[in-house]
Amino acid sequence: LQAAPLDVPAGSFRAGDQQLLVRADAAVTSEEDIASLIIRDEIRIGQVAKVAFSPEDATSFVRLNGERIVGISVIRQAGSNTVRIADGVRAAVADINTRIEGVDLRISSDDSIFIRGSVKEVVTTLLISILVVIGTIRLFTGSMRLTLIPAIAIPISLLGTLAASWMLGFSINILTLLALVLAAGLIVDDTIVVLESVQRKRAEGTGPSAAAVVGTRKVFFAVIATTVVLIAVFVPIAFLPGTAGRLFQEFGLVLAVAVAISSFVALSLVPAVMARLPASAPRQRRVSDWGNRLAQSYHASLKTVLSAPRRTASICVLAAASAAGLYTLLDQELLPAEDRGTIYLFAKGPDGVGLNYTERQADRMENILIPLLERGEITALFTVVGRWDPNNVFMLAKLADWRERERSQQEIAADLKPLFADLPGVTTRIFSANSLNLRGASSGGLSVALLGTDYDEIYAAAREYTEQIRSQLDSVSRPRIGYAPSQPQLSVEIDRERASDLKIPLEDVAQTLRVMVDGARIVDLNADDQTVPIILEAGSDKIRDPSDLVNLYVRTQSGALVPLSSIVRLDERGVASQLDRREQRRAIEIDVEIQPGFAMQTAVDDMFELADEILPNSVTLITRGEAAALAETNRETLITYGFALLIVFLVLVAQFEGVTSALVIMAIVPFGLAAAICALFLTGTSLNIYSQVGLVMLIGLIAKNGILLVEFADQLRDQGFAVREAIEEAARIRLRPIVMTLVSTVLGALPLILASGPGSEARSAVGWVVFGGMGLATFFTLYLTPVAYLGIARFAKARAASGKRLHQELAQKGL
């Protein structure tokens, strides 16, 4: 039989310019050919065996809505586009259904639905953000002609960003579109600063062209400085290591490109348009009156604050300290729970059961879900019986469209958990996918592993550990050990010395057992471009009772037949169905469910605290899946915070040519972060990978507004103003552009918070950081920045004085 598919190259003949290949071909391709193969002398296989083509024994069943089907999985290759593949599959399915009669191909699950819905929602949010920003500018300027300038600058900047993204090889995906939504509020900031400065010069009586030149020159340094600072923050986001880096690479670079393009547009297009815009007669407006009264109130309150700088600083420090305390109370998780429109169920029966038992359990599970299918909450129920192992059931429940159901995915899953919790005969787990396809909190679960050197010792520790979890921990429940020595196994122990004495090859013993129990795969046969395995198995005398194995005979090298009972001993025992290793050590996994009201980080802390108390020194606990990614991301993000602060400080020092102004601006950043933490706490938003990236962004946004104040105060000091007079005048003049940029950034993030539909959870997390952080940070920017400037800048001389001294020293040396 091993020689049945003989078809090998045997060389070639060469004569002149021609070559003739030679192949030795004795392959068989049919049942008759195999049956006619000669074993020995005149004895053929067909005389001692029945040869037949037949299907392999089923190893799994696939069902759709309770009916058996044939399932086909389409898995995209790395770097390919999910939406494009889905379109191609849908076209192929429609074509096959029309061309082949009797075939009914249906799509039971499509990942592109979530992607399409998320992209559509993000595009809608982007358009709303642009309209909100433009409306804000119209409200502040009171002029439609002035509003048209940022209305033109925004799409130009966004189109330039899209072109740059295309050149960098980026795709239009959820994160790049989310970056554009945030950019809509940022890219208009530089335009507002230039626009307001030019308009102020025109209001003072300067001609349009001169006002455009002088006004732009007045804020040129501030625009460049804020742009460089923002880029210095966004670029490190793109190079975050590990999980966060893979997720936010394009996000950070798109924001950096958008900010760079917006500054170029603000410094070139805006003054060019303003120089050609005819002057309009000033008109008194209620908004202007309100703005003037607000400015007067701010200026009066600022004088009071500057008169008591220590008291103001103390209040701010206490507020920041309180926020630091709130930080420890925030729920920490890797990703917010997302409604992706799909619920997964996994069930495992006892070790050693067959497919029939598992299919009966699948029937009971489907009966629980059929009511949801009938009332339309579930549109398709896809079941695989025997996936990976005969005792496993995997189910995929595809939910109706987000707009067509009243309950969220999380609510449906929460209602299903008690129905499956006490299902006899199987242990079940309900979970849902997340953006990173990691096991963990998306299912309300947590995965850990115990590591050691001996499975028996680890298993004993795992049993004790899970018992203590049940009795002591409120944050988790239903611990399940992923290791159990319960798989029945019949061990046939061969006496090597006895087999050697009888001259019985050990391979013959193993081959005999394989043939008589399950059949032995001898060789693969190539027939009609298909690979068909040749299986040698027992016929009607196939072994049914394990004890009958000892009654089999094997042949010695001399040709005598010897019963297996003379060289083997049977031992039936329970073993683990699989053995895991983690970090090059033996491992046993434990899964638990996180109780409602507890965050993943809280559950992880509780489990590690308990492990320190009861686990032996030879057994250690590690996190797995999403919990491990959370720990990794927290470490990476802390490094990124420090790196972003350092880069921003160094950039500010280089821009201002001194440490003093940089220190003033950096002194405000921690208070802005504290404001964002307060916003997260008050809204119940968790600290996750999206909100953490938002906090990194906030470092640049807060520094940006500080630059507008400090840079102009430095200019006034160069003109001879005292420190307090300079910062008061800078605060008065720069109040309007600062408030306009703050309002445009904050309101630009508002659609993210109000977003709904697929993927809204991620957008909301970033939106609350920007909206709440920048909103609450307004106080620190407008009041604490002048206080910090008054306290720090008085120890340094004005830049003009330093420059004058430098020129005097150079003149003395004749340089």
Secondary structure by P-SEA (a helix, b strand, c coil): cccccbbbbccccccccbbbbbbbccccccaaaaaaccccccccccccbbbbbbbccccbbbbcccbbbbbbbbbbcccccaaaaaaaaaaaaaaaaaccccbbbbbccccaaaaaaaaaaaaaaaaaaaaaaaaaaaaaaccaaaaaaaaaaaaaaaaaaaaaaaaacccccaaaaaaaaaaaaccaaaaaaaaaaaaaaaaacccaaaaaaaaaaaaaaaaaaaaaaaaaaaaaaaacccaaaaacaaaaaaaaaaaaaaaaaaacaaaaaaaacccccbbbbaaaaaaaaaaaaaaaaaaaaaacaaaaaaaaaaaaaaaaaaaaaccccccccccccbbbbbbbccccccaaaaaaaaaaaaaaaaaaaaaccccbbbbbcccccccbbbbbbbbcccccccccaaaaaaaacccccccccbbbbbbbbcccccccccccbbbbbbbcccaaaaaaaaaaaaaaaacccccccccccccccccbbbbbccaaaaaaaacccaaaaaaaaaaaccccccbbbbcccbbbbbbbbbcccccccccccccbbbbcccbbbbbccccbbbbbbbbbccccccccccbbbbbbbbcccccaaaaaaaaaaaaaccccccccccccaaaaaaaaaaaaaaaaaaaaaaaaaaaaaaaaccaaaaaaaaaaaaaaaaaaaaaaaaacccccaaaaaaaaaaaaaaaaaaaaaaaaaaaaaaacccaaaaaaaaaaaaaaaaaaaaaaaaaaacccccccccaaaaaaaaaaaaaaaaaaaccccccaaaaaaaacccccccaaaaaaaaaaaaaaacc
